[in-house]
């Protein structure tokens, strides 16, 4: 039996899936939201620091994506994943060194912020985030294989990232920034949670005990509904407690996307070929809910 080589359009599609451009919103949104909270509370914004932080965050996400492909290639869990960067290049060590370069660039950007401010707290927070990011797939930890990926994702992209972004603008911490970090931590973790539904068989074969492997796809769909719905409970709660301005109710404009991801997964949770796109709906929800939340903190300074 012969196989037909990939056509050029097919390879472009695979490279697009491997690079995951939409996933870089997980870098953009925490830095944007944390900075928006700082602006809302202090009516000031250092654009140079914001843009440097944004570029560094994107570089660090590139490191995480590439290094995860490398570490997955070591365990064999991605042997059937055509859009793995390692499988596309056929050179896993090239992927490793390229990921290391992105990490170096990202850290250098954070170092430049800390150096300008003569305050190393932001660097310490980001180094802790990177250590947690490594523990997700990197040996000897591989905590993602124990089903702890969502917890790591919540802490890294929620409290740590938001605190770092806020601190980079104010050199202080804020209870409001912590409150908002809970929402961003949840919406980011939802993306990772959604990515497990279609790969239960591969995860089981590689010994990965993802939340969906542990729960099953049907119960997982119910957990997803609860986590997504919590965003629309926490927001009015934090408004009532005085942490959020009333304008953050703009987040409710993302409710159709929240419904879409929950409904889609409920309808297709046990159909891998269909449910695999749910993570991209989750990315849209994460992006727009985060952007609307940011506007909710910024607009009171103009109105």
C-alpha positions as CSV (number, residue, x, y, z in Angstrom):
1,X,0.0,0.0,0.0
2,X,1.3,3.4,-0.9
3,X,0.7,6.7,0.9
4,X,0.1,10.0,-0.8
5,X,2.5,12.7,0.4
6,X,1.1,15.8,2.0
7,X,0.2,18.5,-0.5
8,X,1.5,22.0,0.1
9,X,-1.9,23.3,1.4
10,X,-2.1,20.4,3.8
11,X,1.4,21.1,5.1
12,X,0.4,24.8,5.6
13,X,-2.6,23.7,7.6
14,X,-0.5,21.4,9.7
15,X,2.0,24.1,10.4
16,X,-0.7,26.5,11.3
17,X,-2.1,24.0,13.8
18,X,1.4,23.3,15.1
19,X,2.2,26.9,15.7
20,X,-1.2,27.6,17.2
21,X,-1.5,31.4,16.5
22,X,-4.8,31.7,18.4
23,X,-3.3,30.2,21.5
24,X,-1.0,33.2,22.0
25,X,-4.0,35.1,23.4
26,X,-3.2,33.2,26.6
27,X,-0.1,35.5,26.8
28,X,-1.9,38.7,25.6
29,X,-5.0,38.6,27.8
30,X,-3.4,38.3,31.3
31,X,-0.9,41.1,30.6
32,X,-3.6,43.2,29.1
33,X,-6.1,42.6,31.9
34,X,-3.5,43.1,34.7
35,X,-2.4,46.4,33.0
36,X,-6.0,47.5,32.6
37,X,-6.6,47.0,36.3
38,X,-3.5,49.1,37.1
39,X,-4.7,51.8,34.7
40,X,-8.2,51.8,36.1
41,X,-6.9,52.3,39.6
42,X,-4.1,54.7,38.9
43,X,-5.1,56.5,35.7
44,X,-1.6,56.0,34.3
45,X,0.1,53.6,31.8
46,X,3.7,53.0,30.9
47,X,3.4,51.9,27.3
48,X,7.1,50.9,27.0
49,X,6.8,48.5,29.9
50,X,3.4,47.1,28.7
51,X,4.7,46.4,25.2
52,X,7.9,44.9,26.5
53,X,6.0,42.7,28.8
54,X,3.6,41.7,26.0
55,X,6.4,40.7,23.7
56,X,8.1,38.7,26.5
57,X,4.9,36.9,27.4
58,X,4.4,35.9,23.7
59,X,8.0,34.6,23.6
60,X,7.5,32.6,26.8
61,X,4.3,31.0,25.4
62,X,6.3,30.0,22.2
63,X,8.8,28.3,24.6
64,X,6.0,26.5,26.4
65,X,4.4,25.3,23.1
66,X,7.6,24.1,21.5
67,X,9.1,22.6,24.7
68,X,5.8,20.7,25.3
69,X,6.1,19.2,21.8
70,X,9.6,18.2,22.6
71,X,8.8,16.6,25.9
72,X,5.7,14.8,24.4
73,X,8.0,13.4,21.8
74,X,10.1,11.8,24.5
75,X,7.0,10.0,26.0
76,X,5.5,9.0,22.6
77,X,2.1,10.5,23.4
78,X,2.3,12.6,20.1
79,X,3.2,9.7,17.8
80,X,-0.2,10.1,16.0
81,X,-0.2,13.9,16.2
82,X,0.5,15.1,12.6
83,X,0.6,18.8,13.7
84,X,3.4,18.3,16.3
85,X,6.3,20.5,15.5
86,X,8.6,17.6,16.2
87,X,6.8,15.4,13.7
88,X,6.7,18.1,11.1
89,X,10.4,18.9,11.3
90,X,11.7,15.4,12.2
91,X,14.2,17.0,14.5
92,X,13.2,17.2,18.1
93,X,16.5,18.7,19.3
94,X,16.1,21.6,16.9
95,X,12.7,22.2,18.5
96,X,14.3,22.0,21.9
97,X,17.0,24.6,21.2
98,X,14.5,26.9,19.4
99,X,12.2,26.7,22.4
100,X,15.1,27.6,24.7
101,X,15.9,30.6,22.5
102,X,12.3,31.9,22.9
103,X,12.6,31.4,26.7
104,X,15.8,33.4,26.8
105,X,14.3,36.2,24.8
106,X,11.3,36.3,27.0
107,X,13.3,36.4,30.2
108,X,15.6,39.1,28.9
109,X,12.6,41.3,28.2
110,X,11.4,40.8,31.8
111,X,15.0,41.5,33.1
112,X,15.0,44.8,31.2
113,X,11.7,45.8,32.9
114,X,13.1,44.9,36.3
115,X,16.4,46.7,35.6
116,X,14.7,49.9,34.6
117,X,12.6,49.9,37.7
118,X,15.4,48.5,40.0
119,X,12.8,46.2,41.4
120,X,13.1,42.4,40.7
121,X,9.6,41.3,41.9
122,X,8.3,41.0,38.3
123,X,11.2,38.8,37.3
124,X,10.7,36.6,40.4
125,X,7.0,36.2,39.6
126,X,7.7,35.3,35.9
127,X,10.5,32.9,36.9
128,X,8.1,31.1,39.2
129,X,5.6,31.0,36.3
130,X,8.2,29.5,34.0
131,X,9.1,26.9,36.7
132,X,5.5,25.9,37.0
133,X,5.2,25.8,33.2
134,X,8.2,23.5,33.0
135,X,6.7,21.2,35.6
136,X,3.7,20.6,33.4
137,X,5.5,18.5,30.9
138,X,9.2,18.6,31.8
139,X,11.0,15.7,33.5
140,X,11.2,14.5,36.2
141,X,7.9,16.2,37.1
142,X,5.5,15.8,34.2
143,X,2.7,17.0,36.4
144,X,0.3,17.3,33.4
145,X,0.4,13.5,33.2
146,X,-1.0,13.4,36.7
147,X,-3.9,15.5,35.8
148,X,-2.5,18.7,37.5
149,X,-2.2,20.7,34.3
150,X,-5.3,22.8,34.9
151,X,-4.2,23.8,38.4
152,X,-0.8,24.8,37.0
153,X,-2.5,26.7,34.2
154,X,-4.8,28.5,36.7
155,X,-2.0,29.7,39.0
156,X,0.4,30.6,36.2
157,X,-1.9,32.6,33.9
158,X,-4.1,33.8,36.7
159,X,-2.6,35.0,40.0
160,X,1.0,35.0,38.9
161,X,0.6,36.6,35.5
162,X,-1.9,39.2,36.6
163,X,0.1,40.1,39.7
164,X,3.2,40.5,37.5
165,X,1.5,42.7,34.9
166,X,-0.1,44.9,37.6
167,X,3.1,45.2,39.6
168,X,5.1,46.2,36.5
169,X,2.9,49.3,36.3
170,X,2.5,50.1,39.9
171,X,5.3,48.4,41.9
172,X,2.5,47.2,44.3
173,X,-0.1,44.5,44.7
174,X,-3.9,44.8,44.7
175,X,-6.8,42.8,46.0
176,X,-8.7,43.8,42.9
177,X,-5.9,42.4,40.7
178,X,-6.1,39.1,42.7
179,X,-9.9,39.0,42.2
180,X,-9.7,39.5,38.5
181,X,-6.9,36.9,38.3
182,X,-9.4,34.2,39.4
183,X,-11.5,34.9,36.3
184,X,-8.6,34.8,34.0
185,X,-7.2,31.7,35.6
186,X,-10.5,29.9,35.1
187,X,-10.9,30.9,31.4
188,X,-7.3,30.0,30.6
189,X,-7.7,26.6,32.3
190,X,-10.9,26.0,30.4
191,X,-8.8,26.0,27.2
192,X,-6.5,23.3,28.5
193,X,-9.5,21.3,29.8
194,X,-11.2,21.4,26.4
195,X,-8.0,20.1,24.7
196,X,-8.3,16.8,26.5
197,X,-11.7,15.7,25.2
198,X,-10.5,14.3,21.8
199,X,-7.4,12.6,22.9
200,X,-8.5,10.2,25.6
201,X,-7.2,7.1,23.9
202,X,-3.8,8.6,23.2
203,X,-3.6,9.8,26.8
204,X,-4.5,6.4,28.2
205,X,-1.9,4.7,26.0
206,X,0.8,7.1,27.2
207,X,-0.3,6.8,30.9
208,X,-1.5,10.4,31.0
209,X,-4.2,10.8,33.6
210,X,-5.8,14.0,32.3
211,X,-8.9,15.3,34.0
212,X,-11.0,13.9,31.1
213,X,-9.4,10.5,31.5
214,X,-10.2,10.5,35.2
215,X,-13.7,11.9,34.9
216,X,-14.9,10.6,31.5
217,X,-16.1,12.9,28.7
218,X,-19.7,13.2,29.9
219,X,-18.9,14.2,33.5
220,X,-16.1,16.4,32.0
221,X,-18.7,18.2,29.9
222,X,-20.7,19.0,33.1
223,X,-17.5,20.2,34.9
224,X,-16.9,22.5,31.9
225,X,-20.4,23.9,32.2
226,X,-19.9,24.7,35.9
227,X,-16.4,26.3,35.4
228,X,-17.7,28.4,32.5
229,X,-20.8,29.5,34.4
230,X,-18.7,30.5,37.4
231,X,-17.3,33.4,35.4
232,X,-20.8,35.0,35.3
233,X,-21.3,34.4,39.0
234,X,-17.9,35.8,40.2
235,X,-18.2,39.0,38.2
236,X,-21.4,40.4,39.8
237,X,-20.2,39.1,43.1
238,X,-16.9,41.1,42.9
239,X,-18.9,44.1,41.8
240,X,-21.1,43.8,44.8
241,X,-18.0,43.5,47.1
242,X,-16.6,46.6,45.6
243,X,-13.6,45.1,43.8
244,X,-14.9,45.6,40.2
245,X,-16.5,48.7,38.7
246,X,-20.0,48.3,37.3
247,X,-18.6,48.6,33.8
248,X,-17.1,45.1,34.1
249,X,-20.7,43.8,33.4
250,X,-19.6,44.2,29.8
251,X,-18.1,40.7,30.3
252,X,-21.7,39.4,29.9
253,X,-21.4,40.2,26.2
254,X,-19.2,37.1,26.0
255,X,-22.1,34.9,27.2
256,X,-23.0,33.7,23.7
257,X,-19.4,32.3,23.3
258,X,-19.6,30.7,26.8
259,X,-22.9,29.0,25.8
260,X,-21.4,27.9,22.5
261,X,-18.4,26.1,24.0
262,X,-20.5,24.4,26.7
263,X,-23.3,23.4,24.3
264,X,-20.8,22.2,21.6
265,X,-18.9,20.0,24.1
266,X,-22.2,18.6,25.6
267,X,-23.3,17.6,22.1
268,X,-20.0,16.1,20.9
269,X,-18.0,15.2,24.1
270,X,-17.7,11.5,23.0
271,X,-17.0,12.2,19.3
272,X,-13.2,12.9,19.1
273,X,-13.2,14.1,15.4
274,X,-15.9,16.7,16.2
275,X,-15.1,17.8,19.8
276,X,-11.4,18.5,19.0
277,X,-12.2,22.0,17.8
278,X,-13.9,23.0,21.1
279,X,-10.6,24.4,22.4
280,X,-10.7,27.1,19.7
281,X,-14.2,28.1,20.8
282,X,-12.7,28.3,24.4
283,X,-9.9,30.5,23.1
284,X,-12.5,32.9,21.6
285,X,-14.3,33.0,24.9
286,X,-11.1,33.6,26.8
287,X,-10.1,36.4,24.5
288,X,-13.3,38.3,24.3
289,X,-14.2,37.9,28.0
290,X,-10.8,39.1,28.9
291,X,-10.9,42.0,26.5
292,X,-14.4,43.0,27.8
293,X,-13.2,42.8,31.3
294,X,-10.3,45.1,30.5
295,X,-12.6,47.6,29.0
296,X,-14.7,47.5,32.2
297,X,-11.7,48.7,34.2
298,X,-10.6,51.3,31.6
299,X,-13.8,53.0,30.7
300,X,-14.6,54.6,34.1
301,X,-11.5,56.8,33.6
302,X,-13.1,58.2,30.5
303,X,-16.8,58.4,31.5
